[in-house]
Amino acid sequence: MKKASDPDGYSVSELLGLGSHSARKSYYPELSARMADVETERNRYKWLFENALHGIFQASLTGGLRAANPALASMLGDGSVDATLARCTTLAALFVNPEDAVEMQRRVVAEGRVAGYTTRLQGRDGRQVPVAMTLVQKPSDDDEPLVEAFVADITERERARERLLQLNARLEGRVQERTLALERVNAELRQEIRERRRIEEELRQARDAAEQANRSKDRYLAAASHDLLQPMNAARLLVTSLLERPLADEPRDLAERLQLSLESAEELLTDLLDIARLDHDRIQPQLENFSLRELTDCLEAEFSSLAQGKGLRFRQRVVDARVVSDFRLLGRVLRNFLSNACRYTSRGGVLLGSRRRGDTLWLEVWDSGPGIPADQRQSIFREFHQLDAPRARDRRGVGLGLAIVERVVTKLGHPVEVRSRPGHGSCFAVGVPLGESCPSPGVAPPAALPGHSLVDRRVLVIDNEPSILASMQALLEGWGMRCLLALDAEEAREATTMPPDILLVDLHLDAGVTGDALVTQLRDYWERPALPAVILTAERGEAWRQRLDEAHLPVLNKPLKPGKLRALLDALLSHDPLA
């Protein structure tokens, strides 16, 4: 430590902890050697003290700095150690905050040693130096409490900490900005979700309203179709009855034109109803294993007279096989094929044939009509599409038959093929899976026996529409049948004391009575459980069809096709055991 009596400015005895009365000179060799060692150690510690990287100072707890090294002076910005000692005449003058000096003194006295004490030292010209100090209390010869301190400049560490704090602050600011942005986005998303839910609710309400409107439309369409088909049915029956009587050329021509108009109106209405039911999945296939001959014989009886009326030759060449399909829907497909073939063929003939390919039986309808160009064989399955009919007077039908075919075969899973040569004719074919050879009960009526007569057979017709009864009477009596009429069950029992040969009963009668229930009542009343009966209806619902199929009651849809009715009557009466 620097003293006035020390020419070099440091007291070796103070640094080494030797007393002031240590011997400077010895007359003994051992003492001389010991003093040389001490001097070497003194020089080494002096060199370390002066060249240490960290600051070192010694101070009195009651006074100021007593010694300091150049590193401390440089740290505080003083030009020399003397400047540092002169400036720090008190210990408190060394600290920026005098309370730190008091705290340091208290802790050193209490603990004897303080490690890593951080504070700020007061430098030259107001400089403040952040430091970390380790302080050790040192006893003094004059009983003055001393402390030795080792000082590390932590300016860079503090700057790094401040930079870290600034970075953290900026990061927090960015986090807050991002958080606010996310909150805005979340708010927008919540608003979008609320808007989407509102739109979905509106769409749901619109869908419910549309479904309700569709249900109302379907109910209206069903009611309207029933009301339309009833008078149309009566008109068709009356016209057919009229045409079967001898007429002059002009009245017959008018009657035939009227029949064609009624057929067109009936076809349009029936096709529209079927399209609506197919598009709304109201028709579900009921696949079964049945004899194909049951279907094709009915088709032959129905279309042979139609073809003959146009001067065409009708032939059936279908093998006697069993297939797996829906009897009624497959019949609709073939009827549409045959109807188109008869409608568009002006000379030649129509053939209903079959061809086997593996496990599939292809039912083919051939005609000798005008044929179909190759580029239009797909478009013919679109609704209301007709070939070469730009003008209304050239159109035949309404162009819904093949659109219905496409929907039906899609539900059945049956493939369809179209082959045609323009100017030579066309072939429409549907592929049906072959069934097992074992017999199974079918829902179609048995085929008619050729040449069987309806003359003098007694038929009871029950319908709540007087116009229908009058029309049916005119038609059936024209075939030579004896016709009995009734509006309800009571009149049916009063119409005859003995059972008729066959019943023709409307499905929906007054007071909620249904035709199938009335057939059961009358069979019980006359004790004829096998009395033949046919249900006549404009109802095309799937539930009713299945119900009547389970009751084994054949059904004819209104408007009635007289040819189909006659074929069915022939078939049922020819198999009646009491016939």
Phi, psi and omega in degrees: 000148186286126173228160180293331183277351181262114184295333181270353178089005180225147178255107181297322180298324177294317182292324183270354180079023179270150180288163181290346182261016178298144182289131179270339187213137181232142177270001181254144183300320181298319181293325178295318180294322180293321179293327177294319179296320180295321181294323177297315179295323179297317181292321180295314179293324178297317179296315178299319182297316184283332185253008179297144178287327180265156179285145178225135175213159174237134184218155175271139180291342180251354181230214182252201180289138178253333179204153179204157179256164183302327181298322179292317179299317179294322180299322183271358178083012177277150182288335183204171177295322180301321180295323180292315181295324181290327182282326185258067180286342174233157181293325180294333181291342180283337186256144175295316179255110182302334180294334176295322177298318179296315180297320180296315179300318182295316184289322179295317180294320184284321188253340181083338181202135178233124182250136173067036179282122182257136180200189177236129179264147181274119180260187181289145177057039175078008179294141176240122187247115175287130184222162170239126186240145169244124187243137180231128178284137183233130178291152181238152180294328181264023178061017175272125182293126180244156175224135175251137186230141174247121191245128176247129177286120180247029180302313181296321178296320179292320177297317178298320179295319179295319177298320177298319178296319178295317177298318178298320180295316178296320178297317178298322177297317179293321177299318178297318178298314179296322178298316178297320179296317178296321178297320177295317179297317178298319178297318178296320178296317178299319178295319179295320178297316178298320179293320179294319178297322178296316180295318179298320178295318178296319178295321178297317178296319178296319178297315179299319179295320179294319178295320177297320178295321178296318178297317178297319179296318180297317178297317179295317181296320179295315179294316181294320180296320178298314180293327178285321184289331181298303178295329178293322178297315179298318180296318179298317180295319180295317180295319179297317177299321180294318182290337180278359178256158179291124182229154172292165185300314184292312176299323179294320178298318178295319180295320179294321177296320178297319179296319178297320179295318178295320178297319179295316179296319179297316181297317179298313181295315180297317180295319178298318178297316181293319178300315180297317181292322179292318181291335179261015179054034177277349180247119178242129182297142173244090185287139178206165179262110184224165179281128182292331182297328178300325181278313187290329177294321176295319179295321179296316180296327183282320188259347179295319179291325178296316179294319180297324179296335178264005180078023180255156177263125180251130179228147176238126179226061182253132181292154177276095184222166176254140181230163178248110181193187172265118186306312186288315183291321177296322176298323179295320179299310182293324178297320179294320177298313182292321179298315178296320181297316179291325184290319188263359180258123182260338177207157182103235183195179180231136182236130171254110185230183181216155180210130183264134174228100181066235180266013182241135175255119180267119176266121190240139174244113181257144174221166178250038182279199186286346181083171184232127176300150184298326183282359181240011184284347173265324184290340181293345179271002176276154181296140173060023179262128177226144182279137172051045178225064181289337182253148184299325184288344179269352187278144177236116186079197182239357176080030178249348186301310182286333174296321176293319178303314182298318179293320182293313182293332175295318178292323180283339185076024180262135176283154179233140176233147176231123175235140184201149172234112180307129180090351183237339179130180185221163175224121174251129185226146175232134181267126183238133178296137176288142179260180178286156185284344181294140182287149174218147183296135178258168180261352181275154178289157178292155183290154181282147173275134182297138174082003181287139186255144176264002185298133177068009175279138186268123181236133177254119180255126181239118180205143181274006176252112181301326180295323178295316180300316181296319180293316179298320179299315180298318181291310186292320177293332174295335176273002179091008180275156174264115191257129174248140186238146177206145177268338182205186184294320181298313178295328179296319179289329180278344185292330182204145179274341179244150183295144176285176177283333182200152179248136168241110191236132174289148184288313184253110179252182181289161176062026177076008179284136179252153185298320181296322178293322180292323176301316178298316179300313183291324175298319177292321183296318181265001179057043177236079183297338181256018180300122181299140181211147177231136177264128177252130184201153169264358179285129180239019181290147182293323181297318180292320179300316180294321180298316180288327175298316180295331177276359180057042177251117177295149186235138170238128181275143174276148355294141182288142170266113184306320180299318179293321178297315181295319179298320180292318179298317177302315183294314183291317183287332178289337179257005179286122183296340181263006182293000000 
